[in-house]
């Protein structure tokens, strides 16, 4: 059984800002709800997207950068570095939103995806 849907070849060409291996291996899983304030989250090659957001080119483009980051670093390294960056910012006095935006992985995804 395959979980989620692959990007069509036509959709893959929209996302030239990530390695083609990642546009080919990603699986988009539409879910009814996520945590309040979150419309998508990436777990390895799976992008969980809240229903209604699955056609957002900008959102999928952003999450594809995370798919690439997970592949490059591996799950443990990605998660540890992601959470450590967030926690450092919180300890430095930033609120949740600013600490999230300060995470280097999020900055890279915003820069590369234009979102």
C-alpha positions as CSV (number, residue, x, y, z in Angstrom):
1,X,0.0,0.0,0.0
2,X,1.3,3.4,-0.9
3,X,0.7,6.3,1.4
4,X,0.0,9.7,-0.1
5,X,0.2,10.8,-3.7
6,X,3.3,11.4,-5.8
7,X,3.7,14.6,-7.6
8,X,2.8,14.3,-11.3
9,X,5.7,14.9,-13.8
10,X,4.0,18.2,-14.7
11,X,4.0,19.3,-11.0
12,X,7.6,18.2,-10.5
13,X,8.9,20.8,-13.0
14,X,7.4,23.6,-10.9
15,X,9.8,22.8,-8.1
16,X,13.2,23.2,-9.7
17,X,14.6,24.7,-6.5
18,X,14.9,21.3,-5.0
19,X,16.8,18.2,-6.1
20,X,14.8,16.1,-8.6
21,X,15.2,13.1,-6.5
22,X,13.1,14.8,-3.8
23,X,10.3,15.9,-6.2
24,X,10.2,12.3,-7.4
25,X,10.1,10.6,-3.9
26,X,7.8,13.0,-2.0
27,X,4.4,11.8,-1.0
28,X,1.7,14.3,-0.3
29,X,-0.8,13.1,2.3
30,X,-3.9,15.2,2.7
31,X,-5.2,15.2,6.3
32,X,-8.4,16.7,7.7
33,X,-6.7,18.7,10.4
34,X,-3.3,19.4,11.9
35,X,-2.3,21.3,15.1
36,X,-3.8,24.7,15.2
37,X,-1.8,27.2,13.2
38,X,-0.1,24.5,11.1
39,X,-1.3,23.7,7.6
40,X,1.6,21.4,6.6
41,X,4.4,19.4,8.2
42,X,7.1,17.3,6.7
43,X,8.2,13.9,8.1
44,X,10.9,12.4,5.9
45,X,9.5,12.2,2.4
46,X,5.9,12.6,3.6
47,X,4.3,16.0,3.5
48,X,1.1,16.1,5.5
49,X,-1.1,18.9,4.3
50,X,-4.3,20.1,5.8
51,X,-7.3,19.6,3.4
52,X,-7.8,22.7,1.4
53,X,-4.0,23.5,1.1
54,X,-2.9,20.6,-1.0
55,X,-2.9,22.7,-4.2
56,X,-0.8,25.5,-2.8
57,X,2.3,25.6,-5.0
58,X,4.1,27.9,-2.5
59,X,3.3,25.7,0.4
60,X,4.4,22.4,-1.3
61,X,7.5,24.2,-2.6
62,X,8.4,25.2,1.0
63,X,7.8,21.7,2.3
64,X,9.9,20.1,-0.5
65,X,12.9,22.0,0.8
66,X,12.3,20.2,4.1
67,X,12.0,16.8,2.3
68,X,15.5,17.5,0.8
69,X,16.8,18.6,4.3
70,X,15.6,15.3,5.8
71,X,17.2,13.3,3.1
72,X,20.5,15.2,3.3
73,X,20.8,15.0,7.1
74,X,18.9,11.9,8.1
75,X,15.9,11.9,10.4
76,X,17.8,12.1,13.8
77,X,20.2,14.8,12.8
78,X,17.4,16.9,11.2
79,X,15.1,16.7,14.2
80,X,17.8,17.3,16.8
81,X,19.1,20.4,14.9
82,X,15.6,21.7,14.2
83,X,14.5,21.4,17.8
84,X,17.8,22.7,19.2
85,X,17.6,25.8,17.0
86,X,14.0,26.5,18.1
87,X,14.8,26.0,21.8
88,X,17.9,28.2,21.6
89,X,15.7,31.0,20.3
90,X,13.1,30.5,22.9
91,X,15.8,30.6,25.7
92,X,17.0,33.8,24.1
93,X,13.6,35.3,24.8
94,X,11.9,35.0,21.4
95,X,8.2,34.1,21.3
96,X,7.0,31.0,19.5
97,X,6.5,32.6,16.0
98,X,9.8,34.4,16.0
99,X,11.7,31.4,17.3
100,X,10.1,29.3,14.5
101,X,11.0,31.8,11.9
102,X,14.6,31.9,13.2
103,X,15.2,28.2,12.7
104,X,17.8,27.9,9.9
105,X,15.9,25.1,8.2
106,X,12.8,27.4,8.0
107,X,14.9,30.3,6.7
108,X,16.4,28.1,4.0
109,X,13.0,26.8,3.0
110,X,11.5,30.3,2.8
111,X,14.5,31.6,0.8
112,X,14.6,28.8,-1.7
113,X,10.9,28.4,-2.2
114,X,10.1,32.1,-2.3
115,X,7.5,31.5,0.4
